Amino acid sequence: NNLVGRNKHIKYEWAEALNNVVQHTKPDFGLQKGHWNSKQFLNDNPVVLELGCGRGEYTNGLAKLFTDKNFIGIDIKGDRLAAAGVVAHRENLHNVAYLRIMMQFIDDFFEENEVDEIWLTFPDPRPKDRDEKKRLTHPHFLNKYKKVLKPDGLLHLKTDSAPFFDYSLDSLPANKFEIIASTNDLYQSTWNKDHFGIKTRFEKIFYEKGFPINYLIAVNKKEV
């Protein structure tokens, strides 16, 4: 336990030292709202979020492939974000940042229409009925995504949970997201290329156990 605690302490020190990790302990926390490109990335490229990014495998992977986009991984686990930020720093990924917040506060940190694209990669499915409001495709969250996403901005969802996927297939259209692609088996579908061969740690585990990956793309159809 002492070793685990020490490792976490080291990672918190990393997070404090890294410019690509934004968290409540830093003086500029929250000042990026509406200014992510000018304050963090120093360019005008499209902004892409990964919600529940964990150790940032997907965020960093996408950033390597799309150097003309800015990627922000969001999670509440500080040690995971520190590890993700270290990898981005070592690999000179200047188009990556990590933000430590809970998802319900997303619209406090991004201005309306500031985001071009959102990825939801293997969110907690929250299968119990009493936890429905905590599902990241519940209307409470979708309204926040809709606000920060540009009109016609894209939302991608990947999950191994069929019940959560079915729930999302209902909740998204009911909240002004148009589903333009959907599959219950990503790797055997025409959209296989859309995940760019990047697998998160959880995805590798699910895939190796033979679980099919559910995937959809939805378009933000909010009124302008």
Buried (B, 14 or more C-beta within 10 A) or exposed (E): EEEEEEEBEEBBEBBEEBEBBBBEEBEEBBEBBBEBBEBBBEEEBBBBBBBBBBBBBBBBBBBBEBEEBBBBBBBBBBBBBBBBBBBBBEEEBBBBBBBBBEBEEBBEBBBEBBBBBBBBBBBEBBEEEEEBEBBBBBBBBBEBBBBBBBEEBBBBBBBBBEEBBEBBBEBBEEBBBEBEBBBBEBEEBEBBEBBEEBBBEBBEEBBEEEBBBBBBBBBBBBEE
